[in-house]
Amino acid sequence: MTSDKAKSAPGIAPKTFSVPNYEALANNTARLMEELGHATAASLKPVEEGRAKAGMSEEMSDIVKTLGQVVEKVAADPQRLVMAQTTLTKGFLELWANNLKKMQGETVTPVAEPEPSDKRFRDPEWTDNPIFDFVKQAYLLTTRWADDLVQQADDIDPHTKHKAQFYVKQLSSALAPTNFVATNPELLRTTLEQNGENLVRGMKMMVEDIKAGQGTLKLRQTVPGDFQVGVNLATTPGKVVFRNDLIELIQYSPTTETVFKRPLLIVPPWINKFYILDLNPEKSFIRWAVSQGLTVFVISWVNPDERQAEKSFEDYMREGIFAALEMIEKITGEKQVTAMGYCVGGTLLSVALAYMAATNDKRIASATLLTTQVDFENAGDLKVFVDEEQVKSIEEKMDVRGYLEGTSMAAAFNMLRPNDLIWPYVVNVYLKGENPFPFDLLFWNSDSTRMPRANHSFYLRNCYLDNKLSKGKITLGNVKLDLKRVSIPVYNLAAKEDHIAPAKSVFVGSKY
């Protein structure tokens, strides 16, 4: 008689993986291939119709060029190269020896362990099964070695090093064994139990999301239809009181018997939708401000198309902030407002304040800037996307239709935190075939807007690339902008963990 121990080597636990129905698995594989064809067709359609450029040649070229510089520096230093090879080889030899001991039933100390905050390896099989444990530790060893290699490359310029760190992070996240059915025990178990039906469901959702992204995958972070503006998002009562080519101006209904004399104008970013400040009754700055007796006006920016291609940064100031100020005065009779700007909306508000200071326009009495940068020397992780070559590439994309697709901006933001905002959804939605959990903040995050060519090019070049605003080198309408001339009270708020508008960058900007 064969003992239980002989049937299963210690820790391998094959009983957790079921035997599939091979006929059903074959049928689902055929369906999967059919859906894959639909996904390919959906991604190629915009290129065939001339609405998008083919491929990612510019992006891949920059990745190869950037990482090539790191490899070149390492290869040029024999001592550094030998040390790097020795470190990696030593780690793998130790891992191999430990794995052999573990397969014999011995208890061993891991060579590499996930960070406590890393949620990817929580399935017990990643620890209990020697095969998956080996795959996990090999991945962690290699990615940490690659990251250290870039960290120690002190002889390359800071921007190139920043980009190299970013690209290594993207590659490490993308190549994680958790992202593949064959190397993820949870995915493998689910696929065998469901005979591949999960992959068919996931591919169908991917086809829908590629179509929704006009040929680019619009990552499904929430279920379409779970949220609707005015129904379970942005429900604070109000109405549109003014509209032009760039904005709708919303005035919110008062809820107090009396209101403060001076109205509040909120200038949100046009990169996302305004309702970040009015997600739901429990998470709404706008509702709170109204409850305090403020008369609140909010700019809602248009989602631009070809018609707004040549709308400039100056147009956004004039047809956005200045048009709103004129209408607020007509409605309330008040000649001054308190203004609040958020993110790039705060940058535009700062530009407007500098312009108004130069022209003796006193319609804004005080301002609050939320996570707003005006000095971009220490700007956050988005700087990884900004250098002359990359800006030119973005401008070429915008030349096709006059704007940058919202999916491009959404992808850029998601790439800053790939292990939180990209790959969990790839695994759960497209590989497990499960709809994501409803989350209003992620719905807002995925409700991206397009960027008009003239405005976006000006912003990237004059702020991120050349940092002209802080240097007093921007001129709008023949008026030279000098932030130091702004004399009204300005309150700056920064977030401690903000990686897009870091607290240091906001603080430096507050000195002008």
N, C-alpha and C positions, 0 to 999 in steps of 0.2 A: 504494500500500500504506500502511495506517495503522500508524504506529510504536507500540511498546509504551508510549512516553511519552504519546502522544495518547490511548491507551485508558484510562489511569489517571492522574489528577492526582497530583502528588507527595504521598505520605504517606497517601492515602485508602485504599489497599490493599483494594479490594472483594473480592479473591480469598479473603479470610478468611471471607466469609459465603456459605454454600452456598444453592442454590435449593431450596426445599422441594417435597415432593410435595403439591400443592395439594388433592388429594382426601383424603389422609391428614390434612392440616392442618385441612380443613373438618370431618372426622369428629371429630377431637380437640377442636376448638372446641365442637362440640355436646356432647361428653362433659364438657368443662370447665364449660359452662353448667349441665348437669345436676348436677354435683357442687357448683357454687356454690349451687344451690337447696337441696341437702342441708345445706350449711354454714349457710345462712340459717335453715333450719328448726331446726337444732340450737341455734343461738344464741337463737332466740325461745322455744324450748320451756320453759325455766325461768320466763320471764315469763308465758307462757300458763297455767302450772300454779300461779302465785302464789308461786313460790319465789325470785323475784328482782324487783327494780324495773326498769322499762323505761328504756333510754337512758342517756346520760352527761350529763344536763343540768347537774348540779351541777359536774362536772369542767370542762365547757366554759364554764360561767358564770364559774368562777374564773380560767380561762385568759384569757378575754376581759377580765374586770375587771382582772386584774394587768397584762397587756400594754397595756391601755387607759390605765392610769396612766402608763406610760412614754411612750406616744405623746402623751398630754396634756401632760406636762412638756416634751417636745421641741417640740411645736407652740406652746407658750406662749412659747418663746424664739426669736424670728425668726432671730437670728444663729446659734444652734445648728442650727436647721432648715435654713438655707441651707448651712451647712458640711457637714451630713450629706448633703444632696442633691448638693452639689458633689463630695464625696469619692466617692460611688457612681457618679455620671455620669462623672467623670474615669477611674475604673477601667474602666468598660465601654467608653469611647471608646478607651482604650489597648488593651484586649483585642480589640476589633473590628479595629483597625489591625494588630495583631500577627497576627490570624487571617488577614487578607487576604494579608499577607506570607508566612505559612506555606503557604498554598494555592498561592502562586507558587513555592514551593520554597526560600524563604529560611529561614535559621536565626534564630530569635528567642528572646529571654529571656522566660520565662513571667511573666505579671502576678501570678499566684497559684499556689503549689505546695502539694501536700498535705504535712502534717507527716511526718517520717520514720517515725513509728509508725503512721501511717494506712494500714491494709491494704486499703482499699476500692478504690484506683485502681492496682492493680499489674498489671492486664492491659496489654500493650504498646499496645493500641489507644487507651487513654486519653491516650497521649503522641503516638503516631505518626499517628493519624487526626485531621485538623484539626477535624472536626465534633465528635467526642467530646471532644477537647481543649478546644474552646470551651465545651461543656456543663459540663465539669469545672471549668474556671476561673471560669465565670460563677457556678456554685454556690458555690465557695469565696469568691469576692468578696462575694457577697450575704450569706452566712451570717456571715462575719467582720465585715462592716459592721453587721449586726444585733446581733451580740454586742458590738461596740464601743459601739454606741448605748446598750445597757443598762449596760455597764461605766461609761460616762461620766455616767450618770444619778445623780449624787450627791445630788440634792435629793429623793429618795424614801426612805422608811424602809428599814432594812437587810433586814427580812424580806420586804417586797414586792420589793426588788431581787433578793434571793436566789431568790425564786420566779420572777421574770421571767427571770433567767439560766437557770434550770432549764427553763422552758417554751420559751425560744428554742433551747436545746440539744435538747430533744425534737423540736421542729418541724424544726430543721436536720437532725437525724439521719433523721427520717421522710421528708423530702422530697429526700433525696440521690438523684442520678440513678442511683446503683448499685442502688437498690431497685425499679427499673422495667425491664421487658423492653425497651421501645423505646429507652431511654437508657443501657442497660448493654451494652456490646459483647459481653461474655462471655455474658450471658443471652440476648441476641439470637442469637448464634452457636449456642448450645445449643438454643434453641427452633427455629431453622430446621433444624438438623441432625436433630433428633428429631421434627420436624413437630408440635410442641406436646405431645408425649407427656409431657414433663417437667412441664408445667403441670397435666396431668390427675393425674399421680402426686402432685404437691404438693398439689393441692386435696383429693384423697382423704385425705392425711395431715392436712390442716387440719380436715376434717370429724371425723376420729378425735380430734383434739386438742381441738376445741370440745366434743365429747361428754365427753371425759375431764375437762374443766374445768367441767362442769355449765353449759354455755352461754357460758362465757368461754374464750377461747383459752388453753390450757395449752401454752405454747411448748415445742416438742420440741427439747430440748438434748441428749438422749441417746435411744437406741433403746429403746422399751419392751421389757423382757425381757432386756436386756443385763446388768443387775445384779439381784441378789436378796439381800436381807438374810439373813445366816446361811450363804450359799453362797459368794459372792465379795465380800461386804461384811460388816463387823461379824462377823468370824470368830474373834475371840479367845474361847476357851471360857469359858462362864459359864452361869448359870441364873437364872431369876426366883425370888426368895425371898419376895417380898411384893407384894400388889396391892390397890389400893383404887380409888375412882372417878376419881382423878386420875393415879396413877402405877403403874408397875411398877418394883420395885427389883431391879436385876441385881447379883449377886455373881459376880465372876470367879474362875476356878479358879487356885490358886497353881501356880507353875512352879518354885519354889525350895524347897530342903530346909527352910529356916526363913523366917519372915516377921516383919516389924516388928510390934511390939505394937499400935501405934495404926493403925486402919484409915483409908482415904482415901475420902471421899464426894465424888463429882463431881455438880454441879448444872448440867446443860446448859440452853440456852434451850428454851422450848416453841414458839418461832417456827419452828424446824427440828427435825430428828430428832437423837437423841443420838449416832448413829454417825459424826458428823463427827470424833469423837475415836478412831474405830476403822474407818477406811476400808478398809485392807488391811494385811497384815503389815508392809509397809514404811512405811506412813503411819498408825501407830496409837499415840497416846499411852497408851491403855489397856494395850495389849500391853507397851509399854515399862515402864510403872509396875509391872505384875505381875512382869515379869522382874527388877525391882529389889528384889523381896521385899515389895511392898506388898499388903495385902488391899484390893482395889478394889471399891467399890460405886458404881453409877451409877443415877441416876434417869432413867427413860424416861417422858416425859409422855404422857398420853392425847391422841389426836387428837379434840378435843371435838365434840359435836353438841348438839342441843337440850337434852339432859339436863344438860349442864354450863353452860348459859347464864348461870346466876346464881352460878357459882363465882367468888369474888372473889380479889383479890390476897392477902388474908389467908388464904383457903382454900388457896391455892397454898403459902403458907408453912407452914400447919399440916398439911395433908394431904400436902404434898410433903416439905419439908425435915424438919419435926419428926417426921412419921410414919416417915421413913427413919432418923432418929437413934434412935428407939425400937426399931426392928427390928434395927438394927446392934448395939445394946447386947444385945438378946436373943440374937442369933446368936453374937457374939464375946465377950460379957461385959465389953467395954471401955466405960467411961463417957465417954471423950473420943475425938473423931475429928479428923483434919485434913480441911478442906473446900476444894474448888476450885469456883469458879463461872465460867461462860463467858457473855459477852454479857448478855442480860436475865436469864439464870440467875444471873449474878454480881450483878446489881442486886437480885434477890430474896434472894440470900444476904446481901448487905449489909443489907437490911431486917431479915432474921432476926437478924443479929449485933447490930443496934441494939436489937431487941426483947429479945434474950437478955441484953444488957448491962443493960437497964433492969429485968429480972426476975431478975437474978443466976443465969442459966442458963449453966453452964460446959461444956456438952457439946462445944463446938467449941474446940479448943486453938489453932489457927492457921488462916489462910485464904489462898488464892491466888486472885486475880481476873484473869481473862484478858479483855482488851479490854472492860472493864466501866465503865459510866458511873454515877455517883451524883449528879453535878452536871451538869445538862443545859443550862447557859447557853451552852456552846460545843459543844453536840452536833453531830453530823455532818450529812450531806446529807439524812437522813430528816426533819430539821426543816422542810424545804420542804413536807412534807405536813401539818404541824401548825400550825393556827391555829383560832380558835373556829369559823369557818364549816366548815372541812374536818373537824374533829372531829365536829361535829354531823352532817355528811353521813355519816361513817363509822358513827356511832351509829344513824342511821336505817336504814342497810343492815343492821346487826346486829339491829335490832328485828324484821326480817322473819322470821328463823329462829333468832335467839339467838346467832349467831356471825358472824364475818367469814370468808369463804371463803379458803382457803389460797392460791388463785390471785391474790387481791388483794394479799397480802403479797409473793408471788413477783414479781408484776408491778412492785410498788414497788421492790424490790431491783434488778430488772433495769433499770428506768428510770434508775437512778443511773449505769449504764454502758451506754447503748443501743447504741453502736457496737461493743461487745464481746459483750453478752449478749442483744441483741434482733435487730438487723437482719442480722447474718451468718447467723443461723438462719432468718430469714424468707426470705432470698435462697437459701441452700443447700437448705433443706428444702422450702419451699412454692413456690419458683419454679424451682429446678433439679430438684426432685423427688428429692433425695438424702437418705439417712438420715445423721444426724450421726455423728461419730466417737465411739466409746465413751469416756467420761471419768467416772470415779467421783465427782469433786468436783461436776461439773455434774448428775449424777444426784441427789446429795444436795441440791443447790441447788433442783432442781425437785420434790423430794419434800417439798412444803410441807404445813403443818398449819393447821387452822382456829384462830381466836382466839375464846374465849368472851366474850360481851358484857360482863359485869361486870368481869372481869379486864382486858380490853383498854381499856375506857373509863377505868378507874382509872389504868392505866399511862400512857395518852396525856395525861390531864388533870393528874395529880399529878406526873409526871416531866417529860415533854416540854413541856407547855403552861405549867404554873405552877412547875416546878422546886421543888416543896415538900420533897422528900427532903433536899436540901442545906441547906434553911433550917430544918429541924427542925419542920416544920409538918404532918407526917403522924402520925395516931393510928390504931393498930390494936388492937382489943380493949381499949380504954380505956388503952392504953399509948402515950405520946408518944415518937416515935422521934428519937433524937439520935445521929447518927453519931460525934460527938466522944466519946461515952461508951465506944465500942468500944476496948478496951485490949489485945486479943490481937494478936500479930504478924500483919500483913496485907501480902502481896506483890502489887503491881500490875504487870501486863504490858500494854504497849500496842504496837501495830504502826505502824511509821513511815508507811505509805501507807494506813492504814485511813481510809476516808471515811465510815464509819458511826459508829464510836467513835474519833474522832481522838485522837492522842497527847496533844494539849493538854487535851482534855476529861478524859481518863483521869488525867492528871497533876494537874489541879486537884482532881479527886475524891479523889486519894490523900492530900490534906492534912487530911482530916477525921479 
